[in-house]
């Protein structure tokens, strides 16, 4: 089966900094920070003060029937919204393509956690016979891609969810890339969705010392900064339309960038911590570059996983140096989590969307909040943004609990 080029022709985003690709692009350029104070929502003594929530999301824009809003948990609503927006942005509903040649792949790390909490409380208070008959189909992670298919009706090909913690949606993009590249699909909506900003999730992440204790929005998520102390929990969704490049050119589509490579490995080191030597993460980057047919020196930019945890940023820096050697000093590296926090399973897709927009728009957003240099994170981490910069090729990294590493390579299309 001959391989095909894979173009990104549509982007849909529901994030703490913006909803919709145009506003998202503008927010990236400005370096907007999308964090919000939790106040006393979980009690005055709750140790975590900041989250990154989607503001003013209107599900009725995407679900004409109000019953469908009630039947979809928040993460699935985000997934449907991002898919519909991405399809609108690409300028085609692909009516010329057989419905079984059109797929939807999503990444979700957790799924309907808030619904689980609500239904469990209901059971304890009112009895098991009061549990919703829709609890299971609303809670399960695959309802992100399933709900999008139900809403679109005409995307009936491959449809599944990747669940690999914080690497989930980068895995989904990589698998979708391969489906289109190798000719199993002609077009695929690929992305991620997540919404678990609640007391249980925040407390759990806090108890594993993963979250920032900062109450200063401008010094909360500060990847690569020497004073970083954890991430800001976020939520949202992103979807990218991946299309056979020949088909995209034939219909005159705008192409943000091409996905040209994919690498996936596992550290096999620790349940949550990344491997300090960065070897497996480096291999994922090297594999993506190799599949793309590029040399390491062709990569100009990396959208890092960059969580703002002490260990991740140090280990990811080591991995980049291992993968790129002397060329690492020439790379531009930024972290979009400095703007919208850590969207868990949705993070990789939103960051890939950012990377594609930056390639297309010839700019790089700053790593917001980065002030105090860390000698263990001594790459060009974009304290300030860049305008009018050519990005020939880029990587987008995701590293997840369980040792999961995923990387996609993107290339400029002229």
Secondary structure, 3 states (H helix, E strand, C coil): CCCCCEEEEEEEEECCCCECHHHHHHHHHHCCCCCEECCCCCCCCCCCCEEECCCCCCHHHCCCCHHHHHCCCHHHHHHHHHHHHHHHHHCCCCCCCCHHHEEEEEECCCCCHHHHHHHHHHHHHHCHHHCCCCHHHHHCCCHHHHHHHHHHCCCCCCEEEECCHHHHHHHHHHHHHHHHHCCCCCEEEEEEEECCCCHHHHHHHHHCCCECCCCCHHHCCCCCECCCCCECEECEEEEEEEEEHHHHHHCCCCCCEEEEEEEEEECCCCCCCCCCCCHHHHHHHHHHHHHCCCCHHHCCEEECCCCCCHHHHHHHHHHHHHHHHHHHHHCEEECCHHHHCECHHHHHHHHHHHHHHHHHHCEECCCCCCCCECCCCCCECCCCCEECCCCCEEEEEEEECCCEEEEEEEECCC
